[in-house]
Amino acid sequence: MRTVDGRGFEESAAVRVDLSSGNPLECEAICYELQNCRRQRVVRRLVYDSRKEAESFAQTFKKRSQHQSPPHLAKKLESRKVLVLVNPFSGQKNALSLWKKFGDPVLKDAGIEFDLVLTEYAGHATELLRELDIDRYESVLVNGGDGLVAEVLSGLLRREDKKRALNLPILHLPGGTSNALAAAVCFACNEPFTARDYFIRECTLFACRPRYMPLCLYKVDTEHDGVRDMFLSATWGLVADIDLASERFRWAGMIRLHMEATLRIMRLPSTSTYRAKISYVPVNNKQISQNTLVVGDKYTSGTEHPETAYEEWKGKVYPLSEAVDEKWTTIEGEWVMVNVTTCSHLGSDLPYLPTTKLSETIMYLTLIDWKTIKNRLEVALLFSTMNDRKHLAYPCFQVIPVRAVRVVPDKRNAHKGMCAIDGEAFEPGSSFQVYPSGDKATLFVVLLKEVTEAIGIEVASTCGLIIMRAWDSTMCINTPGPNKCDGAGAVMPQIKKQWVRGNYSREATQEPPWYVNILVQMNCYVMLFGAMFASWLQSMGIIHGKAKKDDPRLKNFAPLDNHFEAIYTNYIYRMSTDVVNRPICGVPGSIVRLKDRYTDDYGWTQK
């Protein structure tokens, strides 16, 4: 078999056989190839050398294309059909147009029917899912933000047939601002996605040949808002302040979070200084603690067996009005933020805790204590490095695996601090506790262990959706990418490494957003203009050089021939050597020591 354009089949991500031409040795291939971390639709023509090869090819893909029956149905539907929910007000209010551009064509290529429903108000999705006839659909595609996913889960949890309804598969399409669940699923399945852009096409491909995994759900007891459901996070402090207060900048899209974070951090420590008492049930497992960068020996010396550590916790949960027992650990302090997280991402561009797993019943308590912070610049640097996962190396960022958490803010706090559950606000400064509910929803995933083979030809490099129409049959295959060959012709998926102390693995770098490029260029021009202006003022005698005139080191010192080089050396480089030329004094590792330096002769020497 070969392609008409001469390119190898290993470059194809999708195949669709069409015999309308009457030639059984030719077919048309619709490919979703991976190009620059994006799936692109490409149409190719394949030519077989013989009828036998064509039949062998069709039989191979027919066998591979069998998708699992949805767990909530006793048998497969006669024709595949899904429900698509779109929140037209999500993000920058363009979720519907994004669906028509990226999601709709994929389902049509796969031959999957769908009913499109637009949500009209808050809680509309909850009402729809409570009354939905789940026997008509094999899954629900949720196109919106994490709030729409929360509404869908809330509707399933309030059905009379809750246990069966939770088996209805849910696929999150990133049409909102944060899109944390969609990013966590793609990250777990090693599906490349653009962190600062929409990746609806990549997520829609999951529905073509689905596999399923459980999503653990949690309960949150609040002081004033009753019991709430949670699947992503419960936050109090700086992260919640940024998330909720940034709603005023919703017109800016994902940049709104960066804008609000800058404004909040500039006002530290006058804001985000919250005193509270925190109680939790720790997971005393050494392996889990090491993989999550837990601070403190008392958290890494546990004796829980690794297998039982991930089992569902069945401890006693006390009402907020009652004190906890001795199995809970209690700490007090002044905190910048307190977060309870269950997913790897807090947003598509925020890989908050990369080692977390969607199916585990362990939560992760993350804290920043004011006692461990040098200055607000350290907080700014920590937040600015989250997209590269470098924030995990900061000693002030503490991560504790827990079974249950209780947070009791001090009523005397000058600022109560905003609180959020899955990005939705509840009463600021109120007490709350989080614990497993015992319920599990169902998500779409792609199994990395699957190996794709086609008559001895490597289907590698950029595998994605595979669709084939031949001999009155329609088949779909969905395989992860990128892949590599094991030398024997089979495709071996490339497994993403987990981040642990001393071992940092990064995805392929991405181009920075346009506004970052503009700001960097503007800063360079401002700095250069300031240096040239200072040089002109000195040449006019308005200001005088800061170096001593009688300094013996200046005698017989040859001036720089290049005027620009002299400006850069005297007014930019030399004035910043105490910051940019700090020697490393510690041993290699995730945390190193830098020597503090100072100068008393305006940058000529350092001490």
Summary of the structure (lengths in Angstrom):
residues: 607
radius of gyration: 28.4
end to end distance: 70.7
largest distance: 94.5
contacts: 1884
relative contact order: 0.13
helix: 30%
strand: 25%
